Amino acid sequence: MSATTEQQGRTGERVELARYTVATGERIIYGQRVNRVVRVTDNPADGRGRSFLIERELEADGYQALLALVTDYVHQAAACGEIPMLHHLW
């Protein structure tokens, strides 16, 4: 296996970006680099229940875009009183 292949297959440390609470419980927004691509996910704090992929490949837009995304997502959760990814499902 070449060094390039090994680097592409790496998963970085999961970093907590924010927390919010809805009727179903506390949620954590994580950022994690997987195969050199940043992924932002919404996960139940207790580890039970559904997780959602909020965004991927955000690294091209920079850190300010990441902060804006997380801030907006948390504000949406407060405004609608539920997990934003569920609020937009029909």
N, C-alpha and C positions, 0 to 999 in steps of 0.2 A: 504494500500500500504506500503510495507516495505521500509526502508531507502535505501537498495540496488537498488530496482526498481526505486526509485526517482533519485538516482545518475546516473543511466544508461541513463535516459531520458533527462538529462540536455544538454543544448546547451551553449557553452562558447561564450565569446565576440569575434566578428570578428575583426581581426587585419590586418591592411594594411602592406603588405610585400614589395611591389614595385609598380611602375607605369611605363607605357611605352605608346608610341603613334604610331599609324599606320594610314593609309589613312582614315580609317573609324572613327577615333577618339581616345581619350585617354582611356586606360584600366587600371584596378587596379587588382593586385594579392593579394588575401586575404588568411589568414590562420584562421581556426576556428576549435575548438574541438566540435564534435557532437557525443553524446553517447560514450564519452571517446576515440574517434578516431579523429586524426587530418586530416582535409581536406584542400587542397589547390585549390583555384578556381581563374579563370580569368573572370573578370566582366567588363562591360562597365561603365566608370566613371559617365556617365549621368543617369545610371539606366535603360536605354532603349536598348534593343537588347539581344543577346544571351550570356549566361554565360556558362563557360566550367569547368568541374571538371578536374584539372590537375593531382592530385594525392590524394590518401587517405591511411591511415595507415602508414604514414611516420614516426610517432613518434618512432617506433622501431629502426630506423636508426640514430636517434639523430639530434641535432640542426645543426651540420655541413652538414648533408645530405640535410636538408631543405634549408640552404643557397646556397648550390651547385645547387639544383634544380631550385630555383628562379633565380639565376644568369644566369644559362644556358638558361632558358626559355626567359629571357629578351634579351639575346644575340641572340637567334634564331629569336625573333621578329625583331630585328634590321637588321639581315642578310637577312631575307626573305621579310621584309616590310609588313608583315601581321600577323594576330593572328596565333601563331604557331600551335594551335590545328586545325585550318582550313588548314594550309599549308600541313599537313600530311594526309588530307582526299583525297580520290581518287574519 
